[in-house]
């Protein structure tokens, strides 16, 4: 099973709000998901991005692949840098590691 991290659209017509979810890659866009890890509201000023970084890092460690849009949201929230640091790909300056 190919597990992906992607957006599910909710909200009214012309007023999108998205959930960041972990889902089977073969499922439809608004299909059943395994876990909800955050939400994204592009209509607020500035855009609202709420992501549970611990859950996101755990799912990426287990092999979940984020889509391009979700990858950008994870970079903004800091989950991507935490994942790369835990994986050993990035070096954090100023920490006691």
C-alpha positions as CSV (number, residue, x, y, z in Angstrom):
1,X,0.0,0.0,0.0
2,X,1.5,3.4,-1.1
3,X,0.8,5.8,1.7
4,X,0.7,9.5,0.9
5,X,0.3,12.8,2.8
6,X,-2.1,15.0,0.9
7,X,-4.9,17.6,1.1
8,X,-8.6,16.8,1.4
9,X,-10.9,19.7,0.4
10,X,-13.7,20.7,2.8
11,X,-15.7,23.9,3.1
12,X,-18.4,25.5,1.0
13,X,-18.4,26.3,-2.7
14,X,-15.8,29.0,-3.5
15,X,-14.6,28.9,0.2
16,X,-12.0,26.1,0.4
17,X,-10.5,24.8,3.6
18,X,-8.2,21.8,3.5
19,X,-7.2,19.0,5.9
20,X,-3.7,17.6,5.7
21,X,-4.2,13.8,5.9
22,X,-2.4,10.5,5.6
23,X,-4.2,8.4,3.0
24,X,-3.8,5.4,0.8
25,X,-2.5,6.6,-2.6
26,X,-5.2,4.8,-4.5
27,X,-8.1,6.5,-2.6
28,X,-10.1,9.3,-4.2
29,X,-9.3,12.9,-3.2
30,X,-12.0,13.2,-0.5
31,X,-12.0,9.5,0.4
32,X,-11.4,7.8,3.7
33,X,-8.1,8.6,5.4
34,X,-5.9,6.9,7.9
35,X,-5.0,9.9,10.0
36,X,-5.5,13.7,10.1
37,X,-2.3,15.6,10.8
38,X,-3.3,19.2,10.3
39,X,-5.3,21.8,8.4
40,X,-4.7,24.6,5.9
41,X,-6.9,27.6,5.3
42,X,-5.5,29.7,2.3
43,X,-8.2,32.3,2.5
44,X,-7.1,33.9,5.8
45,X,-4.6,36.7,5.8
46,X,-1.9,35.3,6.5
47,X,-2.8,31.7,5.6
48,X,-3.5,29.4,8.5
49,X,-1.3,26.3,8.6
50,X,-1.7,24.0,11.6
51,X,0.2,20.7,11.5
52,X,1.0,18.3,14.2
53,X,4.7,18.0,13.6
54,X,5.2,14.9,15.7
55,X,2.6,12.9,13.8
56,X,3.9,14.2,10.5
57,X,7.5,13.1,11.3
58,X,6.3,9.7,12.5
59,X,4.4,9.1,9.3
60,X,7.3,10.1,7.2
61,X,9.6,7.8,9.2
62,X,7.1,5.0,8.4
63,X,7.3,5.7,4.6
64,X,4.5,8.2,3.9
65,X,5.3,10.4,0.9
66,X,4.0,14.0,0.9
67,X,2.7,15.6,-2.2
68,X,4.4,18.7,-3.5
69,X,1.9,21.1,-1.8
70,X,2.0,19.2,1.5
71,X,5.8,19.2,1.3
72,X,5.8,23.0,1.2
73,X,3.4,23.2,4.1
74,X,5.6,20.8,6.1
75,X,8.6,23.0,5.4
76,X,6.7,26.1,6.6
77,X,5.6,24.3,9.8
78,X,9.1,22.9,10.5
79,X,8.2,19.2,10.3
80,X,10.4,18.6,7.2
81,X,13.5,20.0,8.9
82,X,12.8,17.9,12.0
83,X,12.4,14.8,9.8
84,X,15.7,15.5,7.9
85,X,17.5,16.1,11.2
86,X,16.2,12.9,12.7
87,X,17.2,11.0,9.5
88,X,20.7,12.5,9.6
89,X,20.4,14.4,6.3
90,X,20.5,17.9,7.9
91,X,22.7,19.4,10.6
92,X,21.2,21.7,13.1
93,X,23.4,24.6,14.1
94,X,23.3,25.7,17.7
95,X,21.9,22.5,19.2
96,X,23.4,20.0,21.6
97,X,23.4,17.1,19.2
